[in-house]
């Protein structure tokens, strides 16, 4: 029997090493397989994950971290908090209701989706109000605990904590924005008690509540809610060991005091990677007899842990909390990293030796726990030290010319010489666009045939000439469709790109790529983040050929499509041996070269997407100004050298932008397109409150992450709401985001209705003059 050391994993990736769950979900959604087929794939994945952790010697193995969409939606289901529009009439929530909330259906839109703290993972935002009738409507947490128990694994069931659930929610439509979500605590705690009681009856000895909102800037009222919640739960929790897990940042002194004062709690999980200062709080005051689950292994990046450094930190903590009370853990769920390095057959050996994916991090956690218990694996630690030394000394990491160029950026704010209103006048003379110009965000549907062509070219099964011919044909199809729909500013559809960040990373130096390093973004959507291991530069033009080819097919303006430096940074696994802003400036210089080459090639509209700029905003308000300063500066570097007549667009999506609107204005783009419809037009409120925006702006008029096709009237109504707060001459009409995840059967009618709505409004505006 494997001896279990004091080791813990906060959570684990769900998609499977070969994205098995993704394909099962999409097959189910397309009605090609049954619910039973989907459940079988899910059960097989869960059992393999539990077995892997058990075989690795992990003592505290999580359950209920698996999800068909996301863990917050699972909590919404558990609490029966289904918005009335989905027609749920009680009982156990099934797939129809669950996936309608996540994705919408033919008659009603999906719930809002937003970023999970400062990660690229997304969650479905609960919609709550005083009239919600909560009920115990999903027994998933208990069912999965029993499932693991039947396999011989006694897990730690994981629930989103009640206070974090409410703090991550929003008032439902029609509910006053000032409504106190925390006032619902007495209504949801009875359901938590039911779940806890069932878990106890099933034999659970530990339970984990994830309360990540404790790392945010919380006022005393919100902190008091944690105290009240766990006071109320104390008697129900009696007989269980209770772990409160926090992650992604330091705790404030006040939050730490609240945490260690919670009644009925046995253990505290702390992120020691992104919350290094929390160490000082532990050293100064840790409750006697409690457990510390020390998050020493990074759950958010793919670099091998510096085992010697981590062991040193853990020994310091051992002296504070006691040998029997220290548990080695991951800093957060391993959901945010790739699954298993074993599946990477094409990474070169040197870079591979520097990395650890989820499966390897499980081994690292156990190795540290064994070392603390006096059973140090000297060979494992020695190999780790050699890899750390190799990474520090490798010549492929450093490029002096790049470092010099980045250092020379200091002392200038890299603004364009002319103000935005004068630039827009010059651009209009050149582009001659109608009012309410229509455009799309970049990508068009990625058909199976298109994916096959890219796959076969990568595998050297078709020639470069055949590949270029196929991609040109796809671009022509997309251009012709947009002209047929009468869209004003066109895109080439990005048929040569599987992923916007991966595509650029493959052409920049300092990047490495995986074959199976997939990470879940939302639902079945997976991304394969590049690995930035060294200094970044652009050896040659990346997009000029395809953009020029597309522009030659039409007389209408064709957007050059680039990913911005902050988004490339935030959607990559970034080197951790220099500050993030230094890497970002290097990427900005590479994109600047590309922007200027596109301009020279006759591309008059260039979109530099910064979809992830808001995502990287630190969780602590005290750190916002510094991040926004270098992030906005990085964007301006990319386009500071273009002519007034070159129109620079940017795009942002699926985050709350209202609190950074002044930084968005400071980016000084000519046009910004921004997600708006899925978040219930929250963005427009900032303009109603008096913020003046003088550049072009296109708040999204329909949600592209739902298969639902909006009517012309619905889109026209959205545009009218925008016209109530924005000037006619700056408003653009566009979808929320790119169209790659949709089918042409959905895209064509939706875009047709979008253009029809814009034309209808143009006619109405002209007749009103």
LODREN-164093 format. One line per 10 residues: for each residue x, y, z of C-alpha. Coordinates in steps of 0.25 Angstrom, whole numbers, plus 5000, padded with zeros to 4 digits. Example, Ala and Ser with C-alpha at 12.3 -4.5 7.8 and 13.67 -1.06 7.14 Angstrom:
2
5049/4982/5031 | 5055/4996/5029
// end
This chain:
769
5000/5000/5000 | 5005/5014/4996 | 5008/5022/5009 | 5001/5036/5008 | 5009/5048/5012 | 5003/5061/5016 | 5000/5066/5002 | 4988/5072/4996 | 4983/5077/4982 | 4973/5088/4981
4967/5084/4968 | 4971/5077/4955 | 4969/5079/4940 | 4956/5073/4935 | 4957/5073/4920 | 4966/5060/4920 | 4980/5059/4914 | 4975/5058/4899 | 4963/5067/4902 | 4953/5056/4903
4942/5064/4910 | 4943/5075/4900 | 4939/5065/4889 | 4929/5058/4897 | 4922/5071/4900 | 4922/5076/4886 | 4917/5063/4881 | 4906/5063/4891 | 4902/5078/4888 | 4902/5074/4873
4892/5063/4876 | 4902/5052/4871 | 4903/5045/4885 | 4894/5043/4897 | 4895/5048/4911 | 4899/5034/4915 | 4911/5035/4906 | 4915/5048/4912 | 4914/5043/4926 | 4922/5031/4923
4934/5040/4917 | 4933/5049/4930 | 4933/5037/4939 | 4945/5031/4933 | 4952/5044/4934 | 4949/5045/4948 | 4953/5031/4952 | 4966/5033/4945 | 4969/5046/4952 | 4966/5040/4965
4974/5028/4963 | 4986/5036/4958 | 4986/5045/4970 | 4985/5033/4979 | 4996/5025/4972 | 5005/5038/4974 | 5003/5037/4989 | 4994/5049/4990 | 4986/5049/5004 | 4976/5060/5002
4970/5057/4988 | 4958/5067/4983 | 4945/5063/4978 | 4934/5071/4971 | 4945/5079/4964 | 4940/5073/4951 | 4930/5081/4943 | 4923/5080/4930 | 4924/5095/4929 | 4929/5102/4941
4929/5101/4956 | 4921/5113/4959 | 4910/5109/4950 | 4910/5096/4957 | 4908/5103/4970 | 4896/5111/4964 | 4890/5097/4960 | 4893/5092/4974 | 4885/5104/4980 | 4874/5103/4969
4877/5118/4966 | 4872/5116/4951 | 4867/5129/4945 | 4852/5128/4941 | 4854/5130/4926 | 4859/5115/4925 | 4846/5110/4929 | 4851/5100/4940 | 4840/5095/4949 | 4848/5089/4960
4854/5075/4963 | 4868/5071/4960 | 4874/5080/4949 | 4877/5073/4936 | 4886/5075/4924 | 4876/5083/4917 | 4874/5094/4927 | 4889/5094/4931 | 4894/5096/4917 | 4883/5106/4914
4888/5115/4925 | 4902/5113/4920 | 4900/5114/4905 | 4886/5119/4903 | 4876/5112/4894 | 4868/5116/4882 | 4858/5124/4890 | 4866/5131/4901 | 4880/5136/4903 | 4891/5130/4912
4895/5136/4926 | 4907/5145/4926 | 4920/5140/4925 | 4933/5147/4931 | 4947/5144/4935 | 4950/5136/4948 | 4958/5146/4955 | 4971/5149/4947 | 4972/5136/4939 | 4967/5133/4925
4957/5123/4931 | 4942/5128/4930 | 4930/5125/4939 | 4915/5127/4938 | 4911/5139/4946 | 4899/5135/4956 | 4887/5145/4954 | 4881/5147/4968 | 4870/5155/4975 | 4861/5156/4987
4850/5146/4980 | 4860/5135/4976 | 4854/5122/4982 | 4867/5114/4986 | 4865/5099/4987 | 4875/5087/4987 | 4874/5084/4972 | 4887/5077/4969 | 4893/5066/4977 | 4906/5065/4969
4916/5068/4980 | 4910/5056/4988 | 4909/5047/4976 | 4924/5049/4972 | 4928/5047/4986 | 4921/5034/4987 | 4926/5030/4973 | 4941/5032/4977 | 4938/5025/4990 | 4933/5013/4982
4946/5013/4975 | 4954/5012/4988 | 4958/5027/4989 | 4953/5035/5001 | 4953/5049/4995 | 4951/5064/5000 | 4938/5069/4994 | 4940/5083/4989 | 4929/5094/4989 | 4929/5108/4985
4928/5115/4999 | 4915/5122/5001 | 4921/5136/5003 | 4929/5135/4990 | 4917/5130/4983 | 4909/5142/4986 | 4921/5152/4984 | 4923/5146/4970 | 4908/5148/4966 | 4901/5160/4961
4886/5165/4963 | 4877/5159/4952 | 4871/5168/4942 | 4860/5176/4948 | 4866/5176/4962 | 4872/5189/4967 | 4887/5190/4965 | 4888/5194/4979 | 4882/5181/4984 | 4891/5174/4995
4894/5160/4990 | 4900/5157/5003 | 4886/5158/5009 | 4883/5145/5002 | 4893/5138/5012 | 4881/5133/5021 | 4874/5127/5009 | 4886/5119/5003 | 4892/5114/5016 | 4881/5104/5019
4884/5097/5005 | 4899/5097/5009 | 4895/5090/5022 | 4887/5079/5014 | 4899/5077/5005 | 4909/5076/5017 | 4899/5066/5025 | 4898/5057/5012 | 4914/5057/5011 | 4915/5054/5026
4905/5043/5024 | 4913/5037/5012 | 4926/5036/5020 | 4933/5049/5017 | 4943/5053/5028 | 4948/5066/5021 | 4941/5077/5013 | 4948/5088/5005 | 4941/5102/5003 | 4947/5110/4993
4946/5125/4997 | 4956/5132/4987 | 4948/5145/4989 | 4956/5147/5002 | 4968/5151/4994 | 4960/5163/4989 | 4960/5177/4995 | 4948/5175/5004 | 4941/5184/5014 | 4937/5181/5028
4923/5178/5024 | 4927/5167/5014 | 4938/5161/5023 | 4927/5160/5034 | 4919/5152/5025 | 4929/5141/5025 | 4929/5141/5040 | 4913/5140/5040 | 4913/5129/5030 | 4922/5120/5037
4916/5123/5051 | 4903/5118/5045 | 4909/5106/5039 | 4918/5102/5051 | 4908/5092/5057 | 4905/5085/5044 | 4920/5084/5041 | 4923/5078/5055 | 4930/5065/5053 | 4936/5069/5039
4950/5075/5037 | 4948/5088/5029 | 4958/5094/5020 | 4956/5108/5015 | 4964/5110/5002 | 4968/5123/4997 | 4977/5126/4985 | 4982/5136/4974 | 4988/5147/4984 | 4992/5151/4998
4981/5153/5008 | 4980/5166/5015 | 4983/5167/5030 | 4968/5169/5032 | 4964/5157/5023 | 4975/5148/5030 | 4969/5151/5044 | 4955/5148/5039 | 4960/5135/5032 | 4967/5130/5045
4955/5134/5054 | 4945/5126/5046 | 4937/5116/5055 | 4937/5101/5052 | 4949/5102/5043 | 4961/5092/5044 | 4970/5097/5033 | 4974/5109/5024 | 4979/5108/5009 | 4988/5119/5005
4995/5123/4992 | 5010/5124/4995 | 5013/5127/4980 | 5005/5139/4977 | 5003/5142/4992 | 5017/5142/4997 | 5014/5153/5007 | 5004/5144/5014 | 5016/5137/5019 | 5019/5148/5029
5004/5148/5034 | 5006/5133/5037 | 5019/5135/5044 | 5014/5146/5053 | 5000/5139/5057 | 4996/5125/5053 | 4985/5118/5062 | 4990/5107/5070 | 4986/5093/5066 | 4981/5097/5052
4986/5092/5039 | 4993/5100/5029 | 4991/5095/5014 | 5003/5102/5008 | 5001/5105/4994 | 5016/5104/4990 | 5015/5098/4976 | 5010/5108/4965 | 4996/5104/4960 | 4996/5115/4949
5009/5113/4942 | 5017/5102/4935 | 5031/5104/4941 | 5037/5093/4949 | 5037/5096/4964 | 5050/5100/4970 | 5049/5089/4980 | 5061/5094/4989 | 5055/5108/4991 | 5041/5102/4993
5046/5092/5004 | 5053/5103/5011 | 5041/5112/5012 | 5033/5100/5016 | 5043/5097/5027 | 5041/5111/5032 | 5026/5109/5033 | 5028/5095/5040 | 5035/5103/5051 | 5023/5112/5052
5011/5103/5051 | 5017/5089/5055 | 5021/5077/5048 | 5008/5070/5049 | 5000/5082/5044 | 5007/5085/5031 | 5001/5080/5018 | 5008/5083/5005 | 4998/5087/4994 | 4997/5094/4980
4996/5109/4980 | 4982/5108/4974 | 4974/5098/4965 | 4983/5091/4954 | 4971/5095/4945 | 4980/5106/4940 | 4991/5098/4935 | 4993/5087/4924 | 4990/5073/4927 | 5003/5064/4925
5017/5067/4920 | 5018/5052/4916 | 5009/5055/4904 | 5019/5065/4899 | 5027/5058/4889 | 5032/5070/4880 | 5038/5079/4891 | 5053/5079/4891 | 5059/5072/4903 | 5065/5085/4909
5052/5093/4910 | 5045/5080/4914 | 5054/5079/4926 | 5050/5093/4931 | 5035/5089/4931 | 5024/5083/4940 | 5010/5081/4936 | 4998/5077/4945 | 5003/5062/4946 | 5017/5066/4949
5012/5076/4959 | 5005/5065/4967 | 5018/5058/4967 | 5025/5071/4972 | 5015/5073/4983 | 5017/5058/4988 | 5033/5060/4987 | 5032/5072/4996 | 5023/5065/5006 | 5032/5053/5006
5045/5062/5008 | 5038/5069/5020 | 5035/5055/5026 | 5050/5051/5025 | 5048/5043/5012 | 5055/5052/5003 | 5057/5046/4989 | 5071/5051/4986 | 5072/5047/4972 | 5059/5055/4969
5063/5067/4976 | 5077/5067/4969 | 5071/5066/4955 | 5062/5078/4959 | 5074/5086/4963 | 5081/5083/4950 | 5069/5087/4942 | 5068/5100/4950 | 5083/5103/4947 | 5081/5100/4932
5070/5109/4931 | 5078/5121/4937 | 5090/5119/4929 | 5084/5115/4915 | 5089/5125/4904 | 5075/5123/4897 | 5068/5131/4908 | 5076/5144/4906 | 5076/5153/4894 | 5085/5166/4897
5079/5173/4885 | 5065/5171/4890 | 5068/5175/4904 | 5075/5188/4899 | 5063/5192/4890 | 5054/5190/4902 | 5062/5198/4911 | 5062/5209/4901 | 5047/5211/4903 | 5048/5218/4916
5046/5233/4916 | 5035/5233/4905 | 5020/5230/4906 | 5019/5227/4891 | 5007/5235/4888 | 5003/5238/4873 | 5006/5252/4870 | 4991/5256/4866 | 4979/5255/4875 | 4968/5245/4872
4958/5254/4866 | 4967/5260/4856 | 4972/5246/4852 | 4957/5241/4851 | 4955/5252/4841 | 4967/5249/4833 | 4963/5234/4833 | 4948/5237/4829 | 4953/5245/4817 | 4961/5233/4812
4952/5221/4816 | 4938/5229/4813 | 4930/5220/4822 | 4915/5222/4825 | 4910/5225/4839 | 4909/5213/4848 | 4919/5205/4840 | 4918/5190/4841 | 4930/5181/4843 | 4933/5168/4850
4944/5165/4860 | 4953/5156/4852 | 4951/5141/4851 | 4940/5134/4843 | 4935/5119/4846 | 4946/5109/4846 | 4940/5098/4838 | 4945/5083/4839 | 4951/5084/4825 | 4959/5096/4829
4964/5089/4841 | 4968/5077/4833 | 4976/5086/4823 | 4984/5092/4834 | 4986/5079/4841 | 4991/5072/4828 | 5000/5084/4825 | 5006/5083/4839 | 5008/5068/4837 | 5015/5070/4823
5003/5062/4817 | 5000/5074/4807 | 5010/5083/4800 | 5012/5098/4804 | 5006/5102/4790 | 4993/5093/4793 | 4992/5099/4806 | 4993/5114/4801 | 4983/5111/4790 | 4973/5105/4800
4975/5117/4810 | 4973/5127/4799 | 4960/5120/4794 | 4955/5121/4809 | 4959/5136/4810 | 4952/5138/4796 | 4939/5131/4802 | 4939/5140/4814 | 4942/5153/4806 | 4930/5149/4796
4921/5146/4808 | 4924/5160/4815 | 4922/5167/4802 | 4909/5160/4799 | 4904/5164/4813 | 4909/5178/4810 | 4918/5179/4822 | 4926/5192/4822 | 4940/5188/4828 | 4944/5174/4825
4953/5163/4831 | 4960/5152/4824 | 4954/5142/4834 | 4967/5137/4840 | 4967/5123/4833 | 4982/5121/4835 | 4980/5122/4850 | 4976/5112/4860 | 4978/5121/4872 | 4981/5136/4872
4992/5135/4882 | 4998/5122/4877 | 4999/5127/4863 | 5008/5139/4866 | 5016/5132/4877 | 5020/5122/4866 | 5026/5133/4858 | 5033/5140/4869 | 5046/5136/4876 | 5047/5133/4890
5034/5124/4889 | 5032/5109/4890 | 5020/5101/4887 | 5013/5089/4892 | 5005/5078/4884 | 4995/5075/4895 | 4997/5086/4905 | 4982/5090/4905 | 4976/5098/4916 | 4961/5100/4918
4956/5114/4915 | 4941/5112/4917 | 4931/5101/4914 | 4938/5092/4903 | 4947/5103/4898 | 4961/5100/4901 | 4974/5108/4897 | 4988/5104/4896 | 4996/5115/4902 | 5010/5117/4897
5022/5117/4906 | 5030/5129/4907 | 5044/5124/4911 | 5053/5135/4906 | 5055/5149/4900 | 5045/5152/4889 | 5047/5157/4875 | 5041/5157/4861 | 5050/5150/4851 | 5041/5153/4839
5027/5159/4835 | 5016/5150/4841 | 5002/5154/4835 | 5006/5163/4823 | 5004/5153/4812 | 4990/5148/4816 | 4985/5163/4819 | 4991/5168/4806 | 4985/5155/4799 | 4971/5158/4805
4972/5173/4802 | 4974/5170/4787 | 4961/5163/4787 | 4952/5175/4790 | 4951/5190/4789 | 4946/5191/4803 | 4955/5193/4815 | 4961/5180/4820 | 4966/5180/4834 | 4980/5175/4837
4978/5166/4849 | 4988/5165/4861 | 4988/5161/4875 | 4993/5172/4885 | 5005/5170/4894 | 4997/5170/4907 | 4988/5159/4902 | 5000/5151/4896 | 5006/5152/4910 | 4993/5149/4918
4990/5137/4909 | 5003/5130/4910 | 5011/5123/4920 | 5021/5134/4923 | 5035/5133/4928 | 5036/5135/4943 | 5051/5140/4943 | 5048/5155/4940 | 5037/5164/4942 | 5025/5162/4933
5025/5177/4928 | 5039/5175/4923 | 5034/5163/4914 | 5022/5171/4910 | 5031/5182/4905 | 5039/5172/4897 | 5026/5167/4890 | 5021/5181/4888 | 5033/5184/4880 | 5031/5172/4871
5017/5176/4868 | 5021/5190/4865 | 5030/5184/4854 | 5018/5177/4848 | 5008/5189/4849 | 5018/5197/4841 | 5020/5186/4831 | 5005/5185/4829 | 5004/5200/4827 | 5015/5200/4816
5007/5188/4809 | 4995/5197/4808 | 4986/5192/4820 | 4979/5205/4825 | 4971/5198/4836 | 4979/5190/4846 | 4973/5183/4858 | 4982/5180/4870 | 4973/5172/4880 | 4975/5174/4894
4964/5164/4899 | 4972/5161/4911 | 4976/5174/4916 | 4966/5175/4927 | 4968/5160/4931 | 4983/5163/4936 | 4978/5174/4945 | 4984/5171/4959 | 4973/5167/4969 | 4978/5177/4979
4974/5192/4976 | 4988/5197/4981 | 4994/5190/4969 | 4985/5194/4958 | 4992/5207/4954 | 5005/5201/4952 | 5000/5190/4943 | 4991/5199/4935 | 5002/5208/4933 | 5011/5198/4926
5000/5190/4920 | 4994/5203/4913 | 5008/5208/4909 | 5011/5194/4903 | 4999/5196/4894 | 5003/5210/4890 | 5017/5206/4886 | 5011/5196/4875 | 5005/5207/4867 | 5012/5220/4871
5019/5221/4858 | 5007/5220/4848 | 5001/5231/4839 | 4988/5239/4843 | 4981/5232/4832 | 4984/5218/4837 | 4972/5214/4846 | 4976/5206/4859 | 4965/5197/4865 | 4966/5189/4877
4956/5179/4883 | 4953/5175/4897 | 4944/5164/4903 | 4937/5157/4915 | 4942/5165/4926 | 4937/5177/4934 | 4943/5189/4927 | 4935/5200/4934 | 4946/5202/4945 | 4957/5203/4935
4950/5212/4925 | 4960/5223/4927 | 4971/5214/4924 | 4964/5209/4911 | 4963/5224/4907 | 4977/5226/4910 | 4981/5214/4900 | 4978/5225/4889 | 4972/5215/4879 | 4964/5221/4868
4953/5210/4869 | 4950/5200/4880 | 4941/5188/4879 | 4936/5183/4892 | 4928/5172/4898 | 4914/5177/4902 | 4902/5169/4899 | 4905/5156/4908 | 4908/5165/4920 | 4894/5171/4919
4900/5184/4913 | 4907/5187/4926 | 4917/5195/4918 | 4907/5206/4914 | 4905/5210/4929 | 4919/5216/4929 | 4915/5226/4918 | 4901/5228/4924 | 4909/5233/4937 | 4916/5244/4928
4929/5238/4923 | 4932/5245/4910 | 4938/5236/4899 | 4943/5243/4887 | 4949/5231/4879 | 4941/5221/4870 | 4934/5210/4879 | 4926/5198/4875 | 4919/5191/4887 | 4915/5177/4883
4901/5176/4878 | 4900/5161/4879 | 4906/5149/4887 | 4914/5140/4878 | 4916/5129/4889 | 4902/5125/4888 | 4896/5118/4876 | 4884/5127/4877 | 4881/5136/4865 | 4876/5150/4869
4866/5157/4860 | 4868/5171/4853 | 4858/5177/4863 | 4866/5172/4875 | 4879/5177/4869 | 4873/5191/4865 | 4868/5192/4879 | 4882/5190/4885 | 4887/5200/4875 | 4877/5210/4880
4881/5208/4894 | 4895/5211/4890 | 4891/5224/4882 | 4885/5229/4895 | 4898/5230/4901 | 4908/5231/4890 | 4910/5241/4878 | 4905/5235/4865 | 4918/5239/4858 | 4926/5230/4867
4917/5217/4868 | 4921/5205/4860 | 4912/5192/4859 | 4919/5179/4861 | 4917/5165/4869 | 4922/5163/4883 | 4934/5155/4878 | 4940/5147/4867 | 4932/5136/4860 | 4941/5124/4860
4933/5116/4870 | 4920/5117/4862 | 4915/5110/4849 | 4912/5117/4836 | 4897/5114/4838 | 4897/5123/4850 | 4907/5134/4845 | 4900/5137/4832 | 4886/5140/4837 | 4892/5147/4850
4901/5156/4841 | 4890/5159/4831 | 4881/5164/4843 | 4892/5172/4848 | 4894/5179/4835 | 4879/5181/4833 | 4878/5187/4847 | 4889/5197/4844 | 4883/5201/4831 | 4869/5203/4837
4875/5212/4848 | 4883/5220/4837 | 4870/5222/4829 | 4863/5226/4842 | 4874/5236/4846 | 4874/5242/4832 | 4859/5244/4832 | 4860/5251/4846 | 4869/5262/4841
// end
